[in-house]
Each structure stands twice: as structure tokens, then as C-alpha cells.
Amino acid sequence: MFGFGAMIEKLKKDPKRIVFTEGEDPRILEAASRLLASCFLTPILLGDEKEVAEAAEEAGFNIRGAQIINPLTYEKRDEVIKEFYEIRKAKGMTPEKAEKLMRERNYFGTMLVKMGVADCLLGGATYSTADTVRPALQIIKTKPENSIVSSCFILVRPGATGENEVLAMADCAINIQPSEDELVEICGETIKCARLFGIDPKVAFLSYSSLGSGKGDSVEKMRNAAEKAKEEFPDIPIEGELQFDAAVSPRVARQKAPGSNVAGYANTFIFPDINAGNIGYKIAQRMGNFEAYGPILLGLNAQVNDLSRGCNALEVYSMSIITAALT
């Protein structure tokens, strides 16, 4: 498992409260038990108190110290409903719809973050990505300087030198067909995320073309986005458009992108669309033996992250640390 020492030390100095939307899930309970034993994160588990406690006991996990909140009986439920209505009334929300949505744990948990009861949220063990992101967009919203929410995956595997090989890939989960300007924003957010994982970013805007070898709308989009990103982030090595082999192989780079200070050594990859990104990171994960952490959501006013529905307890634990450390 990738080392999280720096993140854990940060959290020990400033512990956070993280809300889990699926409180009875055995994977969540196992991760919560481990977090509680480490004393740097306080889990807030959503669900019926009795059912959560019974599920933990049956699975053999000690969750003493976790806060369990039932969205249907929460003492400040009326306050949560009222606040949510105020946030969304301009979009046609009614008190009746607000009450109904606050029965949904993904919405209720996001409101706990909005109201300061929790610092961050991790969901998606049984929800789709859309069901995790939608409440965040409606309630938490994007940072003032951001126009979109994007996502990044961090991929890790042991390197030949004994040190971990760590890569960042974006956007692999949220934006279906990002524009040039959106790609620049995705690039900026991914650079910040990569640095948190010890990556010194060398950014490649990926394509089926390397520096003009091919033509097409997608090629032009990636070339133009790369040029805009160079202007926006002048201190970061950025190249594009590049084919993946030119981005990572020094031998290929000498042929396809001679003179580039990124080609052959890229470690931060910006994909042209969600098809390429999602397929790309999963190939790396399944065939390249990388551990994949994410999707890490970027650009929100508070940290909300999504789990894969196929996740295991170790992945929940890891994503909990990442989510809280980014808060």
C-alpha cells in the first residue's frame, strides 16, 4: 500500500470529521474501525443506529467512538431541511421536495458538510458517481475561481529503484467532453493534487498525434489546450499534444518530440475526454499493476469524494485519508 505518512501526520495535528453515507456497509465499518484505532479521523456513519451497531457487531468491527446519525431522526433535521430549501429554492425547490430529499443519505450527508457538522464526505460504495457528485454540485458548489468539478486518479506501483512510481491522470470520471478551457482548468487542479502526492508534475496533454503528426478536431483541441496551459502555468513543464508512447518513453520521445523537456518523462496526464481517461487509468490499474486511488474530486468548496462500487475496505481507508487530508 502507498505510504500516507505525511497525510496522516497532517491529520494528527488537525483531526477531521468524515461522513460516510453508507454506514451499515461492512467495508465502511472495517475502514471506520481502523480509522478510530488510529485516532486521526472521526467517522460519522449515516444510518439507523441499531442497524449500524448490529452490522458492526456481526462483522466483528469495533466502532466505539464513531458518531452514528440517522437522517430520519436527527435532532436538527428540521434545520437541515430548511437550510437545504434556502440553498435550492431559486432552482424550484419546495419545502416538500426538500424534506423528501433529506431522507436520501447522499443529500443529507452533503448537507452535514455544508453546515459544518462534518469536514468532508466519502460516498459511493453503493451509489453511482453521479449520485455522489450531484448533491455536491447543488449544495457545496464549485470554488469561486472554478467553473467545473473535475477528477483525478493517482496511480502507484513499486519502481525498479525501490521507490514508488506515482502518476496522476485526469479527467477520468466526471467531464465527458471537456472544452479547451475546461482542460486547462482540469490541468491546474490536477497539478495541485499531484503535488500533494509528492509528484513533481511534468504534464502531457494526450492525443493520437504527437506535435502535429496527426490531424483532427481532437488533436487541435489538445494542442490548443496545452498552449493555453503553458501560458496559465509558466513554471510547470507542459507538452502537447503527445501520444502516450511519446509521453513516457525516452526512446520514442527522441523520434516524435525531440527537444521536449516533458516527452519521455511525463507523470501527469490530461486526457481529451472521459472515454480515453477512464479506459486509460483502468488499463494501467489492471494490466500495469498500479494501485489506483480515486476518483479524487477537484474544484469544490469542500472535499467530497466518490468510491468505486467495487471497492474494498482498504480502498475505503485509503480514500478516507486522502479526502480528509485534502480538506
C-alpha positions in Angstrom: 0.0 0.0 0.0 1.2 3.5 -0.9 2.6 5.4 2.1 0.3 8.1 3.6 2.7 9.2 6.3 2.7 12.9 5.5 -1.1 13.0 5.2 -1.5 11.1 8.5 0.9 13.4 10.3 -1.1 16.4 9.0 -4.3 14.9 10.2 -2.9 14.1 13.6 -2.2 17.8 14.1 -5.6 18.8 12.8 -8.1 15.8 13.1 -11.1 15.9 10.8 -14.7 14.5 10.8 -15.6 12.5 7.8 -19.2 11.4 7.0 -19.8 8.1 5.3 -23.2 7.8 3.5 -23.4 4.0 3.7 -23.0 3.4 7.5 -24.0 -0.3 7.5 -21.8 -1.4 4.7 -19.1 -3.9 6.0 -16.4 -2.2 4.0 -17.2 1.2 5.6 -17.4 -0.4 9.0 -14.0 -2.0 8.7 -12.4 1.2 7.5 -14.1 3.2 10.2 -12.8 0.7 12.9 -9.3 1.1 11.6 -9.5 4.9 11.5 -10.8 5.0 15.0 -7.9 2.9 16.2 -5.5 5.4 14.6 -7.1 8.5 16.3 -6.7 11.0 13.4 -10.2 10.9 11.9 -13.6 10.7 13.4 -16.1 8.8 11.3 -19.7 9.9 11.1 -21.8 6.9 9.9 -25.2 7.5 8.4 -27.9 5.0 9.1 -30.2 3.6 11.7 -28.2 3.5 15.0 -29.3 0.0 15.9 -28.7 -1.4 12.4 -25.3 0.1 12.1 -24.3 -1.2 15.6 -25.6 -4.7 14.8 -23.8 -4.8 11.5 -20.6 -3.8 13.1 -21.0 -6.4 15.9 -21.9 -9.1 13.4 -18.8 -8.3 11.3 -16.6 -8.0 14.4 -15.6 -4.4 14.0 -15.2 -2.0 16.9 -16.7 1.3 16.0 -16.8 2.8 19.5 -16.2 6.5 19.2 -17.9 6.8 15.8 -20.9 9.1 15.6 -24.0 7.5 14.1 -26.6 9.8 12.6 -30.0 8.6 11.4 -31.2 11.2 8.7 -34.8 10.4 9.7 -34.4 11.1 13.4 -31.6 13.6 13.5 -32.3 16.2 16.2 -31.5 19.1 13.9 -33.3 17.5 10.9 -35.7 20.5 10.5 -32.8 22.9 10.5 -31.1 20.8 7.8 -34.3 20.7 5.6 -34.7 24.5 6.0 -31.1 25.2 5.1 -31.3 22.9 2.0 -34.5 24.6 0.9 -32.9 28.0 1.1 -30.0 26.9 -0.9 -32.1 25.4 -3.7 -35.3 27.5 -3.7 -34.2 29.6 -6.6 -34.0 26.4 -8.6 -37.6 25.5 -7.9 -37.1 23.6 -4.6 -40.1 23.4 -2.3 -40.2 22.5 1.4 -41.9 19.3 0.5 -39.2 18.3 -2.0 -36.5 19.3 0.4 -38.0 17.1 3.1 -38.1 14.2 0.7 -34.5 14.6 -0.5 -33.2 14.9 3.1 -34.3 11.2 3.5 -31.6 10.4 1.0 -28.2 9.9 2.7 -26.2 11.3 -0.2 -28.0 14.6 0.1 -28.2 14.5 3.9 -24.5 13.8 4.3 -23.6 16.6 1.9 -25.7 19.0 4.0 -23.8 17.9 7.1 -20.6 19.1 5.4 -22.2 22.3 4.3 -23.4 23.0 7.8 -20.1 22.2 9.4 -21.1 19.1 11.2 -18.6 17.2 9.1 -15.5 18.4 7.4 -15.7 16.1 4.4 -17.7 13.3 2.8 -16.9 9.9 1.3 -19.6 8.0 -0.5 -20.3 5.8 -3.5 -19.8 2.3 -2.0 -23.4 1.6 -3.2 -24.1 4.9 -5.0 -23.2 5.8 -8.5 -20.6 8.6 -9.1 -23.5 10.8 -10.4 -25.4 10.3 -7.1 -22.4 11.4 -5.1 -21.4 14.4 -7.4 -24.9 15.8 -7.9 -25.6 16.8 -4.3 -22.1 18.2 -4.0 -22.7 20.4 -7.1 -26.0 21.6 -5.8 -25.0 22.2 -2.2 -21.2 22.5 -1.8 -20.8 24.1 -5.3 -17.5 24.9 -7.0 -14.9 27.3 -5.7 -15.2 30.9 -7.0 -12.2 30.5 -9.3 -13.5 27.2 -10.8 -16.2 26.7 -13.4 -16.3 22.9 -13.2 -15.8 20.0 -10.9 -13.2 17.5 -12.3 -11.5 14.4 -11.0 -8.1 12.9 -10.8 -6.8 9.4 -10.2 -3.4 8.8 -8.5 -1.7 5.6 -9.7 1.0 3.9 -7.7 3.3 0.9 -8.1 6.7 -0.1 -6.8 9.5 1.1 -9.0 12.7 -0.7 -10.1 14.7 1.6 -7.8 12.7 0.7 -4.7 10.8 3.9 -4.7 7.2 4.1 -5.7 6.3 5.2 -9.3 3.4 7.7 -8.8 1.3 9.1 -11.7 -1.7 11.5 -11.9 -4.4 11.0 -14.6 -7.3 13.3 -15.3 -10.2 13.7 -16.0 -11.2 10.0 -15.9 -14.7 10.2 -14.2 -16.6 13.5 -14.4 -16.3 15.6 -17.6 -17.5 13.7 -20.7 -16.1 16.0 -23.4 -14.2 18.9 -21.8 -13.5 22.0 -23.8 -10.1 23.6 -24.3 -10.6 26.0 -21.4 -12.0 23.2 -19.2 -8.9 21.1 -19.9 -6.8 24.0 -18.8 -8.8 24.1 -15.5 -8.5 20.4 -15.1 -4.8 20.7 -15.7 -4.4 23.3 -12.9 -6.4 21.3 -10.4 -4.5 18.1 -11.3 -1.2 19.8 -10.8 -2.2 20.8 -7.3 -3.5 17.3 -6.5 -0.3 15.6 -7.9 1.9 17.7 -5.7 0.1 16.5 -2.6 1.2 13.0 -3.5 4.8 14.0 -3.9 4.7 14.3 -7.7 6.8 16.9 -9.4 4.4 17.5 -12.3 5.5 17.0 -15.9 2.3 17.3 -17.8 1.4 15.7 -21.1 -1.8 16.6 -23.0 -2.6 13.3 -24.6 -3.8 12.6 -28.2 -3.4 10.2 -31.1 -1.0 12.7 -32.5 2.4 14.0 -31.4 3.2 17.7 -32.1 1.3 17.8 -35.4 1.9 14.3 -36.7 -1.9 13.8 -37.0 -4.9 16.0 -37.7 -8.4 16.3 -36.4 -10.6 18.3 -34.1 -9.5 16.4 -31.0 -5.8 17.0 -31.9 -6.4 20.7 -32.3 -8.3 20.8 -29.0 -5.4 19.2 -27.1 -2.8 21.2 -28.9 -4.6 24.5 -28.1 -5.3 23.5 -24.6 -1.7 22.6 -24.0 -0.6 26.0 -25.3 -3.1 27.8 -23.1 -2.0 25.7 -20.1 1.7 26.7 -20.8 0.6 30.4 -20.6 -1.5 29.8 -17.5 1.1 27.8 -15.6 4.5 29.0 -16.9 6.5 27.4 -14.1 5.2 23.9 -14.9 6.7 21.7 -17.7 3.8 21.1 -20.1 3.7 19.5 -23.5 1.0 18.6 -26.0 -0.3 17.2 -28.0 1.5 13.9 -27.3 0.8 10.2 -28.0 1.2 8.2 -24.8 4.3 6.4 -26.0 6.0 9.7 -26.7 4.9 11.0 -23.3 6.5 8.1 -21.3 9.3 6.5 -23.5 12.5 8.5 -23.8 13.4 6.5 -26.9 10.1 7.2 -28.7 10.2 10.8 -27.5 13.6 11.4 -29.2 11.9 10.5 -32.5 8.4 12.0 -32.0 9.1 15.1 -29.8 12.8 15.9 -30.0 13.9 18.7 -27.7 10.8 18.5 -25.4 11.5 18.7 -21.7 8.4 16.6 -20.9 8.2 14.0 -23.6 9.5 10.7 -22.4 9.3 11.6 -18.7 5.6 12.7 -18.2 4.0 11.8 -14.9 0.8 13.8 -15.1 -1.6 13.1 -17.9 -4.5 15.1 -19.2 -6.9 13.1 -21.4 -9.0 14.5 -24.2 -12.3 13.0 -22.9 -13.8 10.7 -20.4 -13.6 7.7 -22.7 -9.9 7.9 -23.1 -9.3 8.8 -19.4 -11.5 6.0 -17.9 -10.1 3.3 -20.2 -6.6 4.6 -19.8 -6.4 4.5 -16.0 -8.2 1.1 -15.8 -5.7 -0.4 -18.3 -2.9 0.9 -16.1 -4.6 -0.4 -13.0 -5.4 -3.9 -14.3 -2.6 -4.6 -16.7 0.2 -2.3 -15.4 -0.3 -3.5 -11.7 -0.8 0.1 -10.5 -2.9 0.8 -7.4 -5.5 3.4 -8.3 -6.7 6.0 -5.8 -9.8 7.9 -6.8 -11.7 9.5 -8.3 -10.5 12.4 -6.3 -12.9 15.3 -6.9 -11.4 18.6 -7.6 -12.7 22.2 -7.6 -15.4 22.0 -4.9 -15.7 24.4 -1.9 -15.4 21.4 0.4 -13.9 17.9 -0.1 -16.4 15.3 -1.3 -15.1 12.1 -2.8 -16.5 9.1 -4.6 -15.8 5.4 -4.1 -16.0 2.7 -6.7 -18.9 0.3 -6.0 -16.3 -2.5 -6.4 -14.1 -1.0 -3.6 -12.7 -3.0 -0.7 -12.2 -1.9 2.9 -8.5 -1.0 2.3 -9.6 1.4 -0.6 -12.2 3.0 1.7 -9.5 3.5 4.4 -7.1 5.0 1.8 -9.7 7.3 0.3 -10.7 8.4 3.7 -7.2 9.6 4.5 -6.9 11.3 1.1 -10.3 13.0 1.4 -9.6 14.4 4.9 -6.0 15.5 4.0 -7.3 17.5 1.1 -9.8 19.3 3.3 
